[in-house]
Amino acid sequence: MKKFLYLFLLAVFAIGATDHAPSGLIKTQFKKWEQKKFTDMGFSLDIPSQPAAGMAGGYFIEEFTNPKIASKLGYKMINLKLNPVWKGSYDIEPYYLIGISICRLNNENYLKYKAGNHRIISYDQFTENYGNFYNEFESYHKEKVPGYEGREKDYYLILRKDYQAPNGDYVLCGAKLYAGSEKFIEPSKEDIDAVKRILMSVQFKSN
């Protein structure tokens, strides 16, 4: 699914391209928004509107909600990947400065996760503080990124907000905002406010 989405959006972006492939940071636009229903997840979110064509403002959404995949993972998940840093070529997937994961677990698997016995594959938002339920929006940052401790200027901001669905399932929302020492681009207030809006916008569908 991830590869298909990337290739599809790659083709769309290539059609809208003009002289050359993008290079460097192409920030996601946060001026226009829409409410999108994620039927398999059982809720809707406020998300930035995708541009009609071209690279400017684009981002990727991944959905891991297929029943067979969800059964194997022990949860359903959607990922939003924003603020791409391009390598100057359409055939090389960019690095994203913002990664948002929203994960839905049943009570049994949530209790396993809370005890540190159920791993969620994500951008590190859920790899620590297992026992915490973030009923209110919270943020904290790391000066050193795991695996890159030798770098001097790394900045890793984690944003969290959790929910309990009407049926008792747990919905964990986490985001990472990253800046690396090669091109230190600290998250802007606009970036942080946009991510907060996404995490705070979960609306469960009525039965």
Secondary structure, 3 states (H helix, E strand, C coil): CHHHHHHHHHHHHHHHCCCCCCEEECCECCCCEEEEEECCCCEEEEEECCCCCCCCECCEEEEECCHHHHHHHCCEEEEEEEEEEEECCCCCCCEEEEEEEEEEECHHHHHHHHCCCCCCCCCCCCCCCCCCCCCCCEEEEECCCCCCCCCCCCEEEEEEEEEECCCCCEEEEEEEEEECCCCCCCCCHHHHHHHHHHHCCCEECCC
